[in-house]
Amino acid sequence: MSFAARDLSVLAYANGFTLWHYTTADDAVTAAGYFNDASDMLRVGDVIIANVNTDDTVAMDTMIYTVTASGDSGVTVIDFSA
């Protein structure tokens, strides 16, 4: 599955920081380039709260990711909740 912009929404914004929510049936959101289509919105330091693997109610997880790179070379996120 790939990134779907309609599933990314702003929860809060202040002083150049954005707290996002993302929901997906995908469980590979930390894969290289997953959020590249949102590089014009995501900034380094932004936080994404994600409901991941939503098609499996038994294994669905809520994860916290932080954006570590965003720009022409793409978007990188790491699992902040680990």
PDB file with SEQRES, HELIX, SHEET and CRYST1 records, atoms N, CA, C and O in Angstrom:
SEQRES   1 A   82  MET SER PHE ALA ALA ARG ASP LEU SER VAL LEU ALA TYR          
SEQRES   2 A   82  ALA ASN GLY PHE THR LEU TRP HIS TYR THR THR ALA ASP          
SEQRES   3 A   82  ASP ALA VAL THR ALA ALA GLY TYR PHE ASN ASP ALA SER          
SEQRES   4 A   82  ASP MET LEU ARG VAL GLY ASP VAL ILE ILE ALA ASN VAL          
SEQRES   5 A   82  ASN THR ASP ASP THR VAL ALA MET ASP THR MET ILE TYR          
SEQRES   6 A   82  THR VAL THR ALA SER GLY ASP SER GLY VAL THR VAL ILE          
SEQRES   7 A   82  ASP PHE SER ALA                                              
HELIX    1 AA1 ALA A    5  ASP A    7  5                                   3    
HELIX    2 AA2 ASN A   36  ALA A   38  5                                   3    
SHEET    1 AA1 5 LEU A   8  ALA A  14  0                                        
SHEET    2 AA1 5 PHE A  17  THR A  24 -1                                        
SHEET    3 AA1 5 VAL A  47  VAL A  52  1                                        
SHEET    4 AA1 5 ASP A  61  GLY A  71 -1                                        
SHEET    5 AA1 5 GLY A  74  ASP A  79 -1                                        
CRYST1    1.000    1.000    1.000  90.00  90.00  90.00 P 1           1          
ATOM      1  N   MET A   1       0.835  -1.174   0.000  1.00  0.00           N  
ATOM      2  CA  MET A   1       0.000   0.000   0.000  1.00  0.00           C  
ATOM      3  C   MET A   1       0.883   1.241   0.000  1.00  0.00           C  
ATOM      4  O   MET A   1       2.019   1.197   0.473  1.00  0.00           O  
ATOM      5  N   SER A   2       0.382   2.309  -0.511  1.00  0.00           N  
ATOM      6  CA  SER A   2       1.187   3.525  -0.570  1.00  0.00           C  
ATOM      7  C   SER A   2       0.516   4.649   0.212  1.00  0.00           C  
ATOM      8  O   SER A   2      -0.634   4.543   0.638  1.00  0.00           O  
ATOM      9  N   PHE A   3       1.265   5.714   0.382  1.00  0.00           N  
ATOM     10  CA  PHE A   3       0.793   6.889   1.102  1.00  0.00           C  
ATOM     11  C   PHE A   3      -0.473   7.446   0.461  1.00  0.00           C  
ATOM     12  O   PHE A   3      -0.574   7.525  -0.763  1.00  0.00           O  
ATOM     13  N   ALA A   4      -1.437   7.830   1.294  1.00  0.00           N  
ATOM     14  CA  ALA A   4      -2.677   8.460   0.832  1.00  0.00           C  
ATOM     15  C   ALA A   4      -2.832   9.799   1.545  1.00  0.00           C  
ATOM     16  O   ALA A   4      -3.074   9.837   2.751  1.00  0.00           O  
ATOM     17  N   ALA A   5      -2.694  10.891   0.806  1.00  0.00           N  
ATOM     18  CA  ALA A   5      -2.741  12.234   1.383  1.00  0.00           C  
ATOM     19  C   ALA A   5      -4.042  12.495   2.140  1.00  0.00           C  
ATOM     20  O   ALA A   5      -4.043  13.226   3.131  1.00  0.00           O  
ATOM     21  N   ARG A   6      -5.134  11.913   1.691  1.00  0.00           N  
ATOM     22  CA  ARG A   6      -6.427  12.149   2.354  1.00  0.00           C  
ATOM     23  C   ARG A   6      -6.467  11.603   3.782  1.00  0.00           C  
ATOM     24  O   ARG A   6      -7.332  11.983   4.572  1.00  0.00           O  
ATOM     25  N   ASP A   7      -5.525  10.707   4.113  1.00  0.00           N  
ATOM     26  CA  ASP A   7      -5.487  10.115   5.446  1.00  0.00           C  
ATOM     27  C   ASP A   7      -4.515  10.811   6.393  1.00  0.00           C  
ATOM     28  O   ASP A   7      -4.321  10.361   7.523  1.00  0.00           O  
ATOM     29  N   LEU A   8      -3.903  11.904   5.941  1.00  0.00           N  
ATOM     30  CA  LEU A   8      -2.991  12.700   6.762  1.00  0.00           C  
ATOM     31  C   LEU A   8      -3.682  14.007   7.117  1.00  0.00           C  
ATOM     32  O   LEU A   8      -4.100  14.754   6.233  1.00  0.00           O  
ATOM     33  N   SER A   9      -3.800  14.282   8.410  1.00  0.00           N  
ATOM     34  CA  SER A   9      -4.485  15.514   8.813  1.00  0.00           C  
ATOM     35  C   SER A   9      -3.746  16.182   9.970  1.00  0.00           C  
ATOM     36  O   SER A   9      -3.055  15.528  10.752  1.00  0.00           O  
ATOM     37  N   VAL A  10      -3.910  17.496  10.056  1.00  0.00           N  
ATOM     38  CA  VAL A  10      -3.272  18.291  11.098  1.00  0.00           C  
ATOM     39  C   VAL A  10      -4.104  18.216  12.379  1.00  0.00           C  
ATOM     40  O   VAL A  10      -5.313  18.446  12.365  1.00  0.00           O  
ATOM     41  N   LEU A  11      -3.436  17.892  13.479  1.00  0.00           N  
ATOM     42  CA  LEU A  11      -4.087  17.936  14.789  1.00  0.00           C  
ATOM     43  C   LEU A  11      -3.812  19.260  15.488  1.00  0.00           C  
ATOM     44  O   LEU A  11      -4.690  19.820  16.145  1.00  0.00           O  
ATOM     45  N   ALA A  12      -2.571  19.761  15.341  1.00  0.00           N  
ATOM     46  CA  ALA A  12      -2.198  21.027  15.981  1.00  0.00           C  
ATOM     47  C   ALA A  12      -1.007  21.626  15.238  1.00  0.00           C  
ATOM     48  O   ALA A  12      -0.171  20.914  14.683  1.00  0.00           O  
ATOM     49  N   TYR A  13      -0.958  22.957  15.246  1.00  0.00           N  
ATOM     50  CA  TYR A  13       0.143  23.669  14.621  1.00  0.00           C  
ATOM     51  C   TYR A  13       0.487  24.872  15.486  1.00  0.00           C  
ATOM     52  O   TYR A  13      -0.397  25.629  15.888  1.00  0.00           O  
ATOM     53  N   ALA A  14       1.782  25.047  15.773  1.00  0.00           N  
ATOM     54  CA  ALA A  14       2.226  26.222  16.523  1.00  0.00           C  
ATOM     55  C   ALA A  14       3.720  26.417  16.321  1.00  0.00           C  
ATOM     56  O   ALA A  14       4.495  25.462  16.369  1.00  0.00           O  
ATOM     57  N   ASN A  15       4.115  27.664  16.096  1.00  0.00           N  
ATOM     58  CA  ASN A  15       5.526  28.039  16.031  1.00  0.00           C  
ATOM     59  C   ASN A  15       6.345  27.171  15.084  1.00  0.00           C  
ATOM     60  O   ASN A  15       7.483  26.821  15.396  1.00  0.00           O  
ATOM     61  N   GLY A  16       5.790  26.826  13.952  1.00  0.00           N  
ATOM     62  CA  GLY A  16       6.520  26.053  12.957  1.00  0.00           C  
ATOM     63  C   GLY A  16       6.527  24.555  13.199  1.00  0.00           C  
ATOM     64  O   GLY A  16       7.191  23.820  12.468  1.00  0.00           O  
ATOM     65  N   PHE A  17       5.810  24.090  14.200  1.00  0.00           N  
ATOM     66  CA  PHE A  17       5.708  22.662  14.514  1.00  0.00           C  
ATOM     67  C   PHE A  17       4.295  22.195  14.197  1.00  0.00           C  
ATOM     68  O   PHE A  17       3.320  22.885  14.494  1.00  0.00           O  
ATOM     69  N   THR A  18       4.194  21.011  13.589  1.00  0.00           N  
ATOM     70  CA  THR A  18       2.882  20.444  13.293  1.00  0.00           C  
ATOM     71  C   THR A  18       2.777  19.049  13.887  1.00  0.00           C  
ATOM     72  O   THR A  18       3.680  18.225  13.742  1.00  0.00           O  
ATOM     73  N   LEU A  19       1.666  18.802  14.553  1.00  0.00           N  
ATOM     74  CA  LEU A  19       1.320  17.478  15.052  1.00  0.00           C  
ATOM     75  C   LEU A  19       0.292  16.915  14.084  1.00  0.00           C  
ATOM     76  O   LEU A  19      -0.776  17.497  13.890  1.00  0.00           O  
ATOM     77  N   TRP A  20       0.618  15.781  13.480  1.00  0.00           N  
ATOM     78  CA  TRP A  20      -0.211  15.175  12.450  1.00  0.00           C  
ATOM     79  C   TRP A  20      -0.880  13.900  12.955  1.00  0.00           C  
ATOM     80  O   TRP A  20      -0.428  13.287  13.922  1.00  0.00           O  
ATOM     81  N   HIS A  21      -1.957  13.514  12.287  1.00  0.00           N  
ATOM     82  CA  HIS A  21      -2.543  12.190  12.464  1.00  0.00           C  
ATOM     83  C   HIS A  21      -2.599  11.532  11.095  1.00  0.00           C  
ATOM     84  O   HIS A  21      -2.951  12.162  10.097  1.00  0.00           O  
ATOM     85  N   TYR A  22      -2.243  10.238  11.067  1.00  0.00           N  
ATOM     86  CA  TYR A  22      -2.290   9.475   9.825  1.00  0.00           C  
ATOM     87  C   TYR A  22      -2.879   8.108  10.119  1.00  0.00           C  
ATOM     88  O   TYR A  22      -2.545   7.486  11.127  1.00  0.00           O  
ATOM     89  N   THR A  23      -3.740   7.648   9.254  1.00  0.00           N  
ATOM     90  CA  THR A  23      -4.318   6.316   9.411  1.00  0.00           C  
ATOM     91  C   THR A  23      -4.108   5.528   8.130  1.00  0.00           C  
ATOM     92  O   THR A  23      -4.257   6.053   7.027  1.00  0.00           O  
ATOM     93  N   THR A  24      -3.756   4.252   8.295  1.00  0.00           N  
ATOM     94  CA  THR A  24      -3.470   3.417   7.131  1.00  0.00           C  
ATOM     95  C   THR A  24      -3.579   1.941   7.482  1.00  0.00           C  
ATOM     96  O   THR A  24      -3.330   1.541   8.619  1.00  0.00           O  
ATOM     97  N   ALA A  25      -3.947   1.149   6.509  1.00  0.00           N  
ATOM     98  CA  ALA A  25      -3.931  -0.301   6.667  1.00  0.00           C  
ATOM     99  C   ALA A  25      -2.505  -0.826   6.498  1.00  0.00           C  
ATOM    100  O   ALA A  25      -2.221  -1.981   6.816  1.00  0.00           O  
ATOM    101  N   ASP A  26      -1.623   0.018   6.004  1.00  0.00           N  
ATOM    102  CA  ASP A  26      -0.228  -0.326   5.757  1.00  0.00           C  
ATOM    103  C   ASP A  26       0.528  -0.396   7.077  1.00  0.00           C  
ATOM    104  O   ASP A  26       0.213   0.336   8.016  1.00  0.00           O  
ATOM    105  N   ASP A  27       1.522  -1.272   7.149  1.00  0.00           N  
ATOM    106  CA  ASP A  27       2.348  -1.327   8.354  1.00  0.00           C  
ATOM    107  C   ASP A  27       3.807  -0.967   8.055  1.00  0.00           C  
ATOM    108  O   ASP A  27       4.699  -1.247   8.855  1.00  0.00           O  
ATOM    109  N   ALA A  28       4.037  -0.346   6.902  1.00  0.00           N  
ATOM    110  CA  ALA A  28       5.409  -0.038   6.478  1.00  0.00           C  
ATOM    111  C   ALA A  28       5.640   1.454   6.302  1.00  0.00           C  
ATOM    112  O   ALA A  28       6.329   1.861   5.367  1.00  0.00           O  
ATOM    113  N   VAL A  29       5.078   2.276   7.180  1.00  0.00           N  
ATOM    114  CA  VAL A  29       5.198   3.719   6.993  1.00  0.00           C  
ATOM    115  C   VAL A  29       6.617   4.243   7.226  1.00  0.00           C  
ATOM    116  O   VAL A  29       6.922   5.372   6.843  1.00  0.00           O  
ATOM    117  N   THR A  30       7.472   3.455   7.836  1.00  0.00           N  
ATOM    118  CA  THR A  30       8.861   3.892   8.005  1.00  0.00           C  
ATOM    119  C   THR A  30       9.730   3.486   6.823  1.00  0.00           C  
ATOM    120  O   THR A  30      10.928   3.769   6.814  1.00  0.00           O  
ATOM    121  N   ALA A  31       9.151   2.834   5.834  1.00  0.00           N  
ATOM    122  CA  ALA A  31       9.916   2.454   4.636  1.00  0.00           C  
ATOM    123  C   ALA A  31      10.422   3.708   3.924  1.00  0.00           C  
ATOM    124  O   ALA A  31       9.771   4.753   3.934  1.00  0.00           O  
ATOM    125  N   ALA A  32      11.570   3.582   3.322  1.00  0.00           N  
ATOM    126  CA  ALA A  32      12.174   4.711   2.612  1.00  0.00           C  
ATOM    127  C   ALA A  32      11.202   5.287   1.591  1.00  0.00           C  
ATOM    128  O   ALA A  32      10.670   4.569   0.745  1.00  0.00           O  
ATOM    129  N   GLY A  33      10.982   6.577   1.684  1.00  0.00           N  
ATOM    130  CA  GLY A  33      10.164   7.273   0.702  1.00  0.00           C  
ATOM    131  C   GLY A  33       8.660   7.179   0.901  1.00  0.00           C  
ATOM    132  O   GLY A  33       7.907   7.701   0.078  1.00  0.00           O  
ATOM    133  N   TYR A  34       8.201   6.539   1.955  1.00  0.00           N  
ATOM    134  CA  TYR A  34       6.761   6.355   2.132  1.00  0.00           C  
ATOM    135  C   TYR A  34       6.002   7.683   2.106  1.00  0.00           C  
ATOM    136  O   TYR A  34       4.961   7.784   1.457  1.00  0.00           O  
ATOM    137  N   PHE A  35       6.508   8.695   2.800  1.00  0.00           N  
ATOM    138  CA  PHE A  35       5.832   9.991   2.902  1.00  0.00           C  
ATOM    139  C   PHE A  35       6.339  11.017   1.879  1.00  0.00           C  
ATOM    140  O   PHE A  35       6.050  12.205   2.025  1.00  0.00           O  
ATOM    141  N   ASN A  36       7.077  10.599   0.861  1.00  0.00           N  
ATOM    142  CA  ASN A  36       7.656  11.547  -0.102  1.00  0.00           C  
ATOM    143  C   ASN A  36       6.614  12.452  -0.751  1.00  0.00           C  
ATOM    144  O   ASN A  36       6.903  13.620  -1.013  1.00  0.00           O  
ATOM    145  N   ASP A  37       5.428  11.952  -1.012  1.00  0.00           N  
ATOM    146  CA  ASP A  37       4.386  12.784  -1.637  1.00  0.00           C  
ATOM    147  C   ASP A  37       3.908  13.911  -0.728  1.00  0.00           C  
ATOM    148  O   ASP A  37       3.211  14.819  -1.180  1.00  0.00           O  
ATOM    149  N   ALA A  38       4.276  13.857   0.548  1.00  0.00           N  
ATOM    150  CA  ALA A  38       3.893  14.910   1.492  1.00  0.00           C  
ATOM    151  C   ALA A  38       5.081  15.794   1.855  1.00  0.00           C  
ATOM    152  O   ALA A  38       5.024  16.522   2.846  1.00  0.00           O  
ATOM    153  N   SER A  39       6.150  15.742   1.072  1.00  0.00           N  
ATOM    154  CA  SER A  39       7.357  16.502   1.413  1.00  0.00           C  
ATOM    155  C   SER A  39       7.126  18.004   1.435  1.00  0.00           C  
ATOM    156  O   SER A  39       7.869  18.730   2.096  1.00  0.00           O  
ATOM    157  N   ASP A  40       6.109  18.486   0.722  1.00  0.00           N  
ATOM    158  CA  ASP A  40       5.813  19.921   0.740  1.00  0.00           C  
ATOM    159  C   ASP A  40       5.067  20.338   2.013  1.00  0.00           C  
ATOM    160  O   ASP A  40       4.924  21.531   2.277  1.00  0.00           O  
ATOM    161  N   MET A  41       4.591  19.370   2.802  1.00  0.00           N  
ATOM    162  CA  MET A  41       3.849  19.670   4.037  1.00  0.00           C  
ATOM    163  C   MET A  41       4.636  19.322   5.289  1.00  0.00           C  
ATOM    164  O   MET A  41       4.575  20.052   6.279  1.00  0.00           O  
ATOM    165  N   LEU A  42       5.369  18.224   5.262  1.00  0.00           N  
ATOM    166  CA  LEU A  42       6.075  17.741   6.446  1.00  0.00           C  
ATOM    167  C   LEU A  42       7.411  18.450   6.606  1.00  0.00           C  
ATOM    168  O   LEU A  42       8.129  18.683   5.634  1.00  0.00           O  
ATOM    169  N   ARG A  43       7.733  18.793   7.866  1.00  0.00           N  
ATOM    170  CA  ARG A  43       9.003  19.459   8.172  1.00  0.00           C  
ATOM    171  C   ARG A  43       9.755  18.662   9.227  1.00  0.00           C  
ATOM    172  O   ARG A  43       9.158  17.938  10.024  1.00  0.00           O  
ATOM    173  N   VAL A  44      11.058  18.806   9.218  1.00  0.00           N  
ATOM    174  CA  VAL A  44      11.888  18.163  10.230  1.00  0.00           C  
ATOM    175  C   VAL A  44      11.394  18.590  11.609  1.00  0.00           C  
ATOM    176  O   VAL A  44      11.198  19.778  11.867  1.00  0.00           O  
ATOM    177  N   GLY A  45      11.198  17.623  12.483  1.00  0.00           N  
ATOM    178  CA  GLY A  45      10.714  17.885  13.835  1.00  0.00           C  
ATOM    179  C   GLY A  45       9.225  17.675  13.999  1.00  0.00           C  
ATOM    180  O   GLY A  45       8.742  17.555  15.125  1.00  0.00           O  
ATOM    181  N   ASP A  46       8.482  17.628  12.899  1.00  0.00           N  
ATOM    182  CA  ASP A  46       7.050  17.339  13.003  1.00  0.00           C  
ATOM    183  C   ASP A  46       6.850  15.940  13.574  1.00  0.00           C  
ATOM    184  O   ASP A  46       7.710  15.070  13.439  1.00  0.00           O  
ATOM    185  N   VAL A  47       5.705  15.739  14.212  1.00  0.00           N  
ATOM    186  CA  VAL A  47       5.375  14.457  14.818  1.00  0.00           C  
ATOM    187  C   VAL A  47       4.103  13.931  14.169  1.00  0.00           C  
ATOM    188  O   VAL A  47       3.155  14.680  13.936  1.00  0.00           O  
ATOM    189  N   ILE A  48       4.095  12.638  13.882  1.00  0.00           N  
ATOM    190  CA  ILE A  48       2.937  11.982  13.283  1.00  0.00           C  
ATOM    191  C   ILE A  48       2.451  10.891  14.232  1.00  0.00           C  
ATOM    192  O   ILE A  48       3.190   9.956  14.540  1.00  0.00           O  
ATOM    193  N   ILE A  49       1.215  11.011  14.690  1.00  0.00           N  
ATOM    194  CA  ILE A  49       0.565   9.939  15.429  1.00  0.00           C  
ATOM    195  C   ILE A  49      -0.179   9.123  14.383  1.00  0.00           C  
ATOM    196  O   ILE A  49      -1.016   9.655  13.654  1.00  0.00           O  
ATOM    197  N   ALA A  50       0.124   7.842  14.309  1.00  0.00           N  
ATOM    198  CA  ALA A  50      -0.437   7.026  13.235  1.00  0.00           C  
ATOM    199  C   ALA A  50      -1.155   5.797  13.769  1.00  0.00           C  
ATOM    200  O   ALA A  50      -0.638   5.075  14.622  1.00  0.00           O  
ATOM    201  N   ASN A  51      -2.352   5.576  13.250  1.00  0.00           N  
ATOM    202  CA  ASN A  51      -3.034   4.306  13.450  1.00  0.00           C  
ATOM    203  C   ASN A  51      -2.618   3.438  12.275  1.00  0.00           C  
ATOM    204  O   ASN A  51      -2.990   3.708  11.133  1.00  0.00           O  
ATOM    205  N   VAL A  52      -1.845   2.393  12.554  1.00  0.00           N  
ATOM    206  CA  VAL A  52      -1.216   1.572  11.531  1.00  0.00           C  
ATOM    207  C   VAL A  52      -1.816   0.174  11.532  1.00  0.00           C  
ATOM    208  O   VAL A  52      -2.202  -0.350  12.577  1.00  0.00           O  
ATOM    209  N   ASN A  53      -1.886  -0.421  10.349  1.00  0.00           N  
ATOM    210  CA  ASN A  53      -2.414  -1.768  10.182  1.00  0.00           C  
ATOM    211  C   ASN A  53      -3.891  -1.808  10.584  1.00  0.00           C  
ATOM    212  O   ASN A  53      -4.324  -2.724  11.284  1.00  0.00           O  
ATOM    213  N   THR A  54      -4.647  -0.824  10.145  1.00  0.00           N  
ATOM    214  CA  THR A  54      -6.041  -0.675  10.567  1.00  0.00           C  
ATOM    215  C   THR A  54      -6.981  -1.719  10.001  1.00  0.00           C  
ATOM    216  O   THR A  54      -8.118  -1.824  10.460  1.00  0.00           O  
ATOM    217  N   ASP A  55      -6.548  -2.490   9.026  1.00  0.00           N  
ATOM    218  CA  ASP A  55      -7.424  -3.526   8.481  1.00  0.00           C  
ATOM    219  C   ASP A  55      -7.443  -4.780   9.343  1.00  0.00           C  
ATOM    220  O   ASP A  55      -8.221  -5.696   9.080  1.00  0.00           O  
ATOM    221  N   ASP A  56      -6.606  -4.833  10.356  1.00  0.00           N  
ATOM    222  CA  ASP A  56      -6.538  -5.975  11.258  1.00  0.00           C  
ATOM    223  C   ASP A  56      -6.774  -5.472  12.679  1.00  0.00           C  
ATOM    224  O   ASP A  56      -5.839  -5.005  13.330  1.00  0.00           O  
ATOM    225  N   THR A  57      -8.000  -5.560  13.162  1.00  0.00           N  
ATOM    226  CA  THR A  57      -8.340  -4.987  14.465  1.00  0.00           C  
ATOM    227  C   THR A  57      -7.600  -5.662  15.610  1.00  0.00           C  
ATOM    228  O   THR A  57      -7.494  -5.089  16.695  1.00  0.00           O  
ATOM    229  N   VAL A  58      -7.093  -6.857  15.393  1.00  0.00           N  
ATOM    230  CA  VAL A  58      -6.336  -7.542  16.434  1.00  0.00           C  
ATOM    231  C   VAL A  58      -4.925  -6.966  16.545  1.00  0.00           C  
ATOM    232  O   VAL A  58      -4.409  -6.795  17.649  1.00  0.00           O  
ATOM    233  N   ALA A  59      -4.308  -6.668  15.414  1.00  0.00           N  
ATOM    234  CA  ALA A  59      -2.915  -6.218  15.406  1.00  0.00           C  
ATOM    235  C   ALA A  59      -2.758  -4.715  15.177  1.00  0.00           C  
ATOM    236  O   ALA A  59      -1.633  -4.235  15.043  1.00  0.00           O  
ATOM    237  N   MET A  60      -3.859  -3.963  15.130  1.00  0.00           N  
ATOM    238  CA  MET A  60      -3.761  -2.527  14.880  1.00  0.00           C  
ATOM    239  C   MET A  60      -2.910  -1.865  15.960  1.00  0.00           C  
ATOM    240  O   MET A  60      -3.044  -2.169  17.145  1.00  0.00           O  
ATOM    241  N   ASP A  61      -2.041  -0.964  15.537  1.00  0.00           N  
ATOM    242  CA  ASP A  61      -1.145  -0.271  16.454  1.00  0.00           C  
ATOM    243  C   ASP A  61      -1.311   1.231  16.321  1.00  0.00           C  
ATOM    244  O   ASP A  61      -1.659   1.742  15.257  1.00  0.00           O  
ATOM    245  N   THR A  62      -1.060   1.922  17.408  1.00  0.00           N  
ATOM    246  CA  THR A  62      -0.931   3.369  17.374  1.00  0.00           C  
ATOM    247  C   THR A  62       0.539   3.667  17.589  1.00  0.00           C  
ATOM    248  O   THR A  62       1.116   3.303  18.614  1.00  0.00           O  
ATOM    249  N   MET A  63       1.139   4.331  16.616  1.00  0.00           N  
ATOM    250  CA  MET A  63       2.571   4.594  16.626  1.00  0.00           C  
ATOM    251  C   MET A  63       2.818   6.098  16.617  1.00  0.00           C  
ATOM    252  O   MET A  63       1.960   6.880  16.208  1.00  0.00           O  
ATOM    253  N   ILE A  64       3.998   6.487  17.073  1.00  0.00           N  
ATOM    254  CA  ILE A  64       4.411   7.889  17.034  1.00  0.00           C  
ATOM    255  C   ILE A  64       5.708   7.964  16.230  1.00  0.00           C  
ATOM    256  O   ILE A  64       6.691   7.291  16.539  1.00  0.00           O  
ATOM    257  N   TYR A  65       5.684   8.798  15.192  1.00  0.00           N  
ATOM    258  CA  TYR A  65       6.843   8.968  14.320  1.00  0.00           C  
ATOM    259  C   TYR A  65       7.280  10.423  14.353  1.00  0.00           C  
ATOM    260  O   TYR A  65       6.462  11.323  14.543  1.00  0.00           O  
ATOM    261  N   THR A  66       8.560  10.645  14.168  1.00  0.00           N  
ATOM    262  CA  THR A  66       9.064  11.997  14.027  1.00  0.00           C  
ATOM    263  C   THR A  66       9.752  12.117  12.667  1.00  0.00           C  
ATOM    264  O   THR A  66      10.402  11.182  12.199  1.00  0.00           O  
ATOM    265  N   VAL A  67       9.600  13.266  12.054  1.00  0.00           N  
ATOM    266  CA  VAL A  67      10.188  13.524  10.742  1.00  0.00           C  
ATOM    267  C   VAL A  67      11.635  13.959  10.959  1.00  0.00           C  
ATOM    268  O   VAL A  67      11.897  14.952  11.638  1.00  0.00           O  
ATOM    269  N   THR A  68      12.573  13.208  10.375  1.00  0.00           N  
ATOM    270  CA  THR A  68      13.995  13.524  10.538  1.00  0.00           C  
ATOM    271  C   THR A  68      14.604  14.162   9.294  1.00  0.00           C  
ATOM    272  O   THR A  68      15.683  14.750   9.361  1.00  0.00           O  
ATOM    273  N   ALA A  69      13.917  14.048   8.162  1.00  0.00           N  
ATOM    274  CA  ALA A  69      14.378  14.692   6.925  1.00  0.00           C  
ATOM    275  C   ALA A  69      13.172  14.933   6.036  1.00  0.00           C  
ATOM    276  O   ALA A  69      12.259  14.111   5.968  1.00  0.00           O  
ATOM    277  N   SER A  70      13.180  16.065   5.357  1.00  0.00           N  
ATOM    278  CA  SER A  70      12.100  16.386   4.425  1.00  0.00           C  
ATOM    279  C   SER A  70      12.602  17.422   3.437  1.00  0.00           C  
ATOM    280  O   SER A  70      13.147  18.457   3.822  1.00  0.00           O  
ATOM    281  N   GLY A  71      12.412  17.131   2.164  1.00  0.00           N  
ATOM    282  CA  GLY A  71      12.864  18.052   1.138  1.00  0.00           C  
ATOM    283  C   GLY A  71      12.887  17.383  -0.215  1.00  0.00           C  
ATOM    284  O   GLY A  71      12.194  16.391  -0.446  1.00  0.00           O  
ATOM    285  N   ASP A  72      13.699  17.940  -1.117  1.00  0.00           N  
ATOM    286  CA  ASP A  72      13.781  17.409  -2.471  1.00  0.00           C  
ATOM    287  C   ASP A  72      14.244  15.955  -2.512  1.00  0.00           C  
ATOM    288  O   ASP A  72      13.894  15.214  -3.431  1.00  0.00           O  
ATOM    289  N   SER A  73      15.025  15.550  -1.522  1.00  0.00           N  
ATOM    290  CA  SER A  73      15.518  14.174  -1.492  1.00  0.00           C  
ATOM    291  C   SER A  73      14.525  13.213  -0.849  1.00  0.00           C  
ATOM    292  O   SER A  73      14.785  12.011  -0.784  1.00  0.00           O  
ATOM    293  N   GLY A  74      13.395  13.725  -0.375  1.00  0.00           N  
ATOM    294  CA  GLY A  74      12.359  12.873   0.200  1.00  0.00           C  
ATOM    295  C   GLY A  74      12.147  13.104   1.685  1.00  0.00           C  
ATOM    296  O   GLY A  74      12.744  13.992   2.293  1.00  0.00           O  
ATOM    297  N   VAL A  75      11.281  12.280   2.245  1.00  0.00           N  
ATOM    298  CA  VAL A  75      10.910  12.371   3.656  1.00  0.00           C  
ATOM    299  C   VAL A  75      11.378  11.111   4.372  1.00  0.00           C  
ATOM    300  O   VAL A  75      11.197   9.995   3.886  1.00  0.00           O  
ATOM    301  N   THR A  76      11.979  11.314   5.527  1.00  0.00           N  
ATOM    302  CA  THR A  76      12.381  10.196   6.380  1.00  0.00           C  
ATOM    303  C   THR A  76      11.715  10.362   7.735  1.00  0.00           C  
ATOM    304  O   THR A  76      11.730  11.449   8.314  1.00  0.00           O  
ATOM    305  N   VAL A  77      11.125   9.272   8.245  1.00  0.00           N  
ATOM    306  CA  VAL A  77      10.538   9.273   9.570  1.00  0.00           C  
ATOM    307  C   VAL A  77      11.146   8.131  10.371  1.00  0.00           C  
ATOM    308  O   VAL A  77      11.549   7.110   9.813  1.00  0.00           O  
ATOM    309  N   ILE A  78      11.208   8.317  11.697  1.00  0.00           N  
ATOM    310  CA  ILE A  78      11.647   7.241  12.561  1.00  0.00           C  
ATOM    311  C   ILE A  78      10.582   6.996  13.615  1.00  0.00           C  
ATOM    312  O   ILE A  78       9.805   7.888  13.958  1.00  0.00           O  
ATOM    313  N   ASP A  79      10.559   5.778  14.121  1.00  0.00           N  
ATOM    314  CA  ASP A  79       9.601   5.389  15.156  1.00  0.00           C  
ATOM    315  C   ASP A  79      10.045   6.010  16.475  1.00  0.00           C  
ATOM    316  O   ASP A  79      11.050   5.605  17.059  1.00  0.00           O  
ATOM    317  N   PHE A  80       9.294   6.986  16.928  1.00  0.00           N  
ATOM    318  CA  PHE A  80       9.590   7.709  18.154  1.00  0.00           C  
ATOM    319  C   PHE A  80       9.088   6.950  19.372  1.00  0.00           C  
ATOM    320  O   PHE A  80       9.543   7.188  20.491  1.00  0.00           O  
ATOM    321  N   SER A  81       8.148   6.035  19.153  1.00  0.00           N  
ATOM    322  CA  SER A  81       7.511   5.339  20.263  1.00  0.00           C  
ATOM    323  C   SER A  81       8.293   4.110  20.723  1.00  0.00           C  
ATOM    324  O   SER A  81       7.933   3.484  21.720  1.00  0.00           O  
ATOM    325  N   ALA A  82       9.362   3.762  20.002  1.00  0.00           N  
ATOM    326  CA  ALA A  82      10.134   2.558  20.365  1.00  0.00           C  
ATOM    327  C   ALA A  82      11.027   2.824  21.549  1.00  0.00           C  
ATOM    328  O   ALA A  82      11.747   1.929  21.992  1.00  0.00           O  
TER     329      ALA A  82                                                      
END                                                                             
